[in-house]
Amino acid sequence: MLNLKKAIYGKLSGSALSAYIGTRLFPLKAPEGSEYPYAIYFDVYNTVEYPGGKTIEQFMVQFSLFSATPNDTTEIEGMRTALRSLYDDVVMTITGYALICFIRGNSDESSEDHTTPAGTIDVYHYIQEYDGWIVKT
């Protein structure tokens, strides 16, 4: 799955999403003190199957977008649109694998408190899941 994570991060460069978050797309969690807005991504699950001797992996990747402007949804809505434009039915080069599909799944949104060095702030959190399949080449 490391190669998949590299491919996901590699798609960010020069994208509309990078206009919002720059290079602040982190695996699993953001480093302490990260500047807003930012995004994280991680495996929700990964299942390996071996039909006919081939290695096929089914997976779910979750993206979480964070914006420190919860009273104005313009930024988070722009980030959501950019994320979907970037990854909906994406074509990615994954070293050692062929991508079968990468399809948008469930989403959710909330407002939550984040503790920062300056104190507690209200942050808008948008979650988007993607389901996919890859086959080892």
C-alpha positions as CSV (number, residue, x, y, z in Angstrom):
1,M,0.0,0.0,0.0
2,L,3.0,2.3,0.2
3,N,3.1,2.6,-3.5
4,L,-0.6,3.5,-3.5
5,K,0.0,6.2,-0.9
6,K,2.9,7.6,-3.0
7,A,0.6,7.7,-6.1
8,I,-2.2,9.5,-4.1
9,Y,0.3,12.1,-2.9
10,G,1.9,12.4,-6.3
11,K,-1.5,13.5,-7.8
12,L,-1.5,16.6,-5.5
13,S,1.3,18.5,-7.2
14,G,-0.1,21.4,-9.4
15,S,-3.8,20.4,-8.6
16,A,-6.6,22.7,-7.6
17,L,-6.5,21.0,-4.2
18,S,-2.8,22.1,-3.8
19,A,-3.9,25.7,-4.3
20,Y,-5.7,25.4,-1.0
21,I,-3.4,23.1,1.0
22,G,0.0,23.4,-0.7
23,T,1.9,20.2,0.2
24,R,0.0,19.8,3.5
25,L,-1.5,16.4,2.6
26,F,-0.4,14.1,5.4
27,P,-0.6,10.3,5.9
28,L,-2.6,9.3,9.0
29,K,-2.3,12.6,11.0
30,A,-1.0,16.1,10.6
31,P,2.1,17.1,12.5
32,E,1.5,19.2,15.6
33,G,1.1,22.9,14.8
34,S,0.2,22.3,11.1
35,E,-1.1,25.4,9.3
36,Y,-4.7,25.3,8.2
37,P,-6.1,24.3,5.8
38,Y,-4.7,20.9,5.4
39,A,-5.7,17.3,4.6
40,I,-4.9,13.8,5.8
41,Y,-5.4,10.4,4.2
42,F,-5.2,6.8,5.5
43,D,-6.3,3.3,4.8
44,V,-9.6,2.4,6.4
45,Y,-9.1,-1.2,5.3
46,N,-7.1,-3.3,2.8
47,T,-8.0,-6.8,1.8
48,V,-5.7,-9.0,-0.3
49,E,-7.2,-11.7,-2.5
50,Y,-5.5,-14.3,-4.7
51,P,-8.0,-15.4,-7.4
52,G,-6.3,-17.4,-10.2
53,G,-2.9,-16.7,-8.7
54,K,-3.1,-12.9,-9.1
55,T,-2.7,-10.6,-6.1
56,I,-5.7,-8.2,-6.0
57,E,-6.2,-5.7,-3.3
58,Q,-9.5,-4.1,-2.3
59,F,-9.1,-1.0,-0.2
60,M,-10.8,2.1,1.2
61,V,-8.9,5.3,1.6
62,Q,-10.3,8.2,3.7
63,F,-9.4,11.8,3.2
64,S,-10.1,14.4,5.9
65,L,-10.1,18.0,5.0
66,F,-9.6,20.6,7.7
67,S,-10.4,24.4,7.5
68,A,-10.2,26.9,10.3
69,T,-13.0,29.0,8.8
70,P,-16.1,27.1,10.1
71,N,-18.4,30.2,9.9
72,D,-17.6,30.6,6.2
73,T,-17.9,27.3,4.2
74,T,-16.4,28.8,1.0
75,E,-12.9,27.4,1.7
76,I,-14.0,23.9,2.7
77,E,-16.5,23.7,-0.2
78,G,-13.7,24.7,-2.6
79,M,-11.4,22.0,-1.0
80,R,-14.2,19.4,-1.3
81,T,-14.8,20.2,-5.0
82,A,-11.0,20.2,-5.7
83,L,-10.6,16.8,-3.9
84,R,-13.4,15.2,-5.9
85,S,-12.1,16.7,-9.2
86,L,-8.7,15.3,-8.4
87,Y,-9.6,11.8,-7.2
88,D,-13.0,10.8,-8.7
89,D,-12.3,7.9,-11.1
90,V,-8.7,9.0,-11.1
91,V,-6.0,7.4,-13.3
92,M,-2.9,6.9,-11.3
93,T,0.4,5.2,-11.9
94,I,1.1,2.8,-9.0
95,T,4.5,1.2,-9.1
96,G,4.1,-2.6,-9.3
97,Y,0.3,-2.4,-9.7
98,A,-2.5,-1.6,-12.1
99,L,-5.4,0.5,-10.8
100,I,-8.7,-1.2,-11.5
101,C,-10.9,1.5,-9.9
102,F,-10.9,4.4,-7.4
103,I,-14.5,5.4,-6.8
104,R,-15.9,8.0,-4.4
105,G,-17.9,6.5,-1.5
106,N,-19.3,7.9,1.7
107,S,-18.8,11.4,2.9
108,D,-19.5,13.3,6.2
109,E,-18.9,16.7,7.6
110,S,-18.6,18.2,11.1
111,S,-17.4,21.1,13.2
112,E,-14.9,20.2,15.9
113,D,-12.6,21.8,18.4
114,H,-8.8,21.6,17.7
115,T,-6.2,22.6,20.3
116,T,-3.4,24.8,18.9
117,P,-0.6,26.7,20.6
118,A,-2.8,29.8,20.5
119,G,-5.7,28.0,22.2
120,T,-8.8,26.0,21.1
121,I,-10.3,26.8,17.7
122,D,-13.4,25.7,15.9
123,V,-12.4,23.7,12.7
124,Y,-14.6,22.5,9.8
125,H,-13.9,18.8,9.0
126,Y,-15.0,17.2,5.8
127,I,-14.5,13.4,5.3
128,Q,-14.5,11.7,1.9
129,E,-14.0,7.9,1.4
130,Y,-12.8,6.2,-1.8
131,D,-13.1,2.5,-2.6
132,G,-10.7,0.9,-4.9
133,W,-9.1,-2.2,-6.4
134,I,-5.6,-2.7,-7.6
135,V,-3.9,-5.8,-9.1
136,K,-0.2,-6.7,-8.8
137,T,1.5,-6.6,-12.2
